[in-house]
Amino acid sequence: MNKNEFQKLVIEALEKLPPQFKSRLENVEIIVEEDMPRGFTKPGTVLLGLYRGIPLEKRGIWYHAALPDKITIYKNTIEEMCKNEAEIKNRIREVLYHEIGHHFGLNEKELE
């Protein structure tokens, strides 16, 4: 699958986000990268997505004119885990919603 087709699946998953969550996405950019960064994780760790930023619950009155939070979805890693387009679509949704959960301040245990 090429990057444009993959990005369309990410947009489709974002559009299906329940309205009560979609309306609360603030100052966040969602991007697709081909590969996860090297040396960013422990050897043997697989990274499907990554949230970088300041979660909504930790933003105070000082939070203004900040660069957007960033959610990155790693295309090749997701594709390698999946057998077909339906699995890719489901995995994108899971990863995107997981990373959006971090934007709302949820930790790994809470996201389970």
Order of alpha helices (4+ residues) and beta strands (2+ residues): alpha-alpha-beta-beta-beta-alpha-alpha-alpha
